[in-house]
Amino acid sequence: MAGWAPLGALGPYGARALAVSPAWPADKTIVAVRGPDVIASPDGGAHWERLGVAPVPRHINLTFANPHVLLATTDEELFRSTDLGHTWPSTLVASRASLQVSPATATTFALVGQGTLRRSRDAAQSWQVLQPAEGQFVQSVRLSPDFALDHTVVAAVAGGMRFSAGSPASGHVQDLSLCRCRRDVD
């Protein structure tokens, strides 16, 4: 495919998960899981170094919670690393966690198990359970591309969509025709 170029030698295994620094292009850090290892490139893929071992040897996804915190999700758990993958303490035991992250605000939403939505405002260190629609399972959640400014979250539940919007400073909450609206603040 035209326009694609290799990013340095990864070694005997292919990468099965990767994360790019949310401060790109100023910070050209790329982190990947290759075989059992966590590897990183500080220069956009030109050079790679082994940092440690992935938290588990099976299915894994990587993402940054902010430029200094790396998250790894597996089939059963969410792990958090503050040292680019050298160590991986568990932060949340949850089956099949699907994450939505706003690195600019260190806010992370985790949709886990059978439709439970959790929110962290401290780069996935602590969690709060949210209920966008009382008694209904959350099926999907997405953040606005401008979440850091508009605090907009959309959640799909069995009974329809729920839209959460508003500025924490203004306390303003919009109302949409078919959606009960809430802002992402307590």
C-alpha positions in Angstrom: 0.0 0.0 0.0 1.4 3.4 -1.0 2.3 5.7 1.9 3.1 3.0 4.4 6.7 2.5 5.7 8.2 0.0 8.2 9.0 1.3 11.6 12.2 -0.5 12.4 12.8 -4.1 13.3 10.5 -5.6 15.9 12.3 -8.9 16.3 11.1 -12.5 16.0 7.4 -11.7 16.9 4.9 -9.4 15.3 3.3 -6.7 17.4 -0.2 -7.7 18.7 -1.1 -4.4 20.5 0.2 -0.9 20.3 -0.4 2.6 21.7 0.8 6.0 20.5 1.5 8.9 22.9 -1.4 11.3 23.0 1.2 14.1 22.9 2.2 13.0 19.3 4.0 14.5 17.4 5.9 16.4 20.2 6.3 13.0 22.0 6.9 10.3 19.4 6.6 7.4 21.9 5.1 4.2 20.6 4.5 1.2 22.9 3.8 -2.3 21.7 3.4 -5.8 22.9 5.5 -8.2 20.9 5.3 -11.9 22.0 5.5 -11.7 25.8 7.4 -8.4 25.8 6.5 -4.8 26.1 8.7 -2.8 23.7 8.9 1.0 23.1 10.2 3.4 20.6 10.9 7.0 21.8 11.5 8.2 18.2 8.5 7.2 16.2 9.5 3.7 15.5 13.1 4.2 14.3 14.6 2.4 17.3 13.0 -0.1 19.8 13.9 -1.3 23.3 12.5 -4.0 25.6 10.8 -2.5 28.7 9.3 -5.5 30.4 6.8 -8.3 30.2 3.2 -7.8 29.3 0.8 -8.3 32.2 -0.7 -11.4 30.7 0.3 -13.7 27.7 -3.1 -13.6 26.0 -5.4 -11.1 24.3 -4.4 -7.5 25.2 -5.1 -4.0 24.1 -3.0 -0.9 24.9 -4.0 2.8 25.2 -2.7 5.9 27.0 -4.8 7.4 29.8 -2.6 10.4 29.6 1.0 11.0 28.3 2.4 9.4 31.5 0.0 6.5 32.2 -0.4 3.4 29.9 -3.4 1.1 30.2 -3.7 -2.5 29.2 -7.0 -4.4 28.9 -7.3 -8.1 28.8 -10.2 -10.5 28.8 -10.4 -10.3 32.6 -8.6 -7.3 33.9 -7.5 -3.7 33.4 -3.8 -2.9 34.2 -2.2 0.5 34.7 1.5 1.4 34.2 3.1 4.6 35.1 6.6 3.5 33.9 5.8 2.8 30.2 5.2 -0.9 30.8 8.0 -1.9 33.2 5.3 -2.8 35.8 1.6 -3.4 35.5 -0.5 -3.2 38.7 -4.1 -4.3 38.3 -6.6 -1.3 38.6 -9.9 -3.0 37.8 -11.0 -6.6 37.6 -13.6 -6.7 34.8 -14.4 -9.0 32.0 -14.1 -7.7 28.5 -13.5 -4.0 29.4 -14.0 -1.6 26.5 -12.3 1.8 27.2 -13.0 5.3 26.0 -10.2 7.7 27.1 -9.7 11.5 27.2 -5.9 11.9 27.7 -6.3 15.6 28.0 -8.5 15.3 31.1 -7.2 11.9 32.4 -10.8 10.7 32.3 -11.4 7.1 31.4 -14.7 5.3 30.8 -14.8 1.5 31.1 -17.7 -0.5 29.8 -17.3 -3.9 31.6 -18.9 -7.3 31.9 -22.7 -7.3 31.5 -23.2 -3.6 30.7 -21.7 -1.8 33.7 -20.3 1.6 33.0 -17.4 2.9 35.2 -15.6 6.3 35.2 -12.2 7.3 36.4 -11.1 10.9 36.6 -7.5 10.1 37.8 -6.0 8.1 34.9 -7.7 4.8 35.8 -6.5 4.8 39.4 -9.9 4.8 41.1 -13.4 4.0 39.6 -17.0 5.1 40.1 -20.0 3.2 38.8 -22.4 5.3 36.5 -26.0 4.5 35.6 -27.0 6.5 32.5 -30.4 4.7 32.5 -31.5 3.2 35.8 -31.9 -0.6 35.6 -30.6 -0.9 32.0 -27.3 -2.3 30.7 -25.0 0.0 28.8 -24.2 -1.5 25.4 -21.8 1.0 24.0 -20.2 4.3 25.1 -18.3 7.0 23.1 -16.7 10.3 24.0 -17.0 13.5 21.9 -13.8 14.2 20.0 -13.8 17.5 22.0 -14.5 15.8 25.4 -11.9 17.9 27.2 -14.0 21.0 26.5 -17.6 19.8 26.1 -17.7 16.8 28.5 -20.0 15.0 26.1 -20.6 11.3 26.5 -23.1 9.2 24.5 -24.2 5.8 25.8 -26.4 3.3 24.1 -28.7 1.3 26.4 -31.5 -1.1 25.8 -34.1 1.7 26.0 -32.4 4.0 23.5 -29.5 6.5 23.7 -28.5 8.7 26.6 -26.5 11.9 26.1 -24.5 13.5 28.8 -23.3 17.0 28.1 -22.4 20.3 29.8 -19.6 22.3 31.1 -18.6 21.6 34.7 -18.0 25.4 35.1 -21.4 26.5 33.7 -23.5 23.7 35.1 -25.5 23.9 31.8 -27.2 20.7 30.7 -28.7 20.5 27.2 -31.9 18.7 26.4 -32.4 16.6 23.3 -35.8 15.5 21.9 -35.4 11.8 22.5 -32.7 11.7 25.1 -32.5 12.5 28.7 -29.3 14.6 29.1 -26.8 14.8 31.9 -23.4 16.3 32.2 -20.3 14.4 33.2 -19.9 15.9 36.6 -21.2 15.0 40.0 
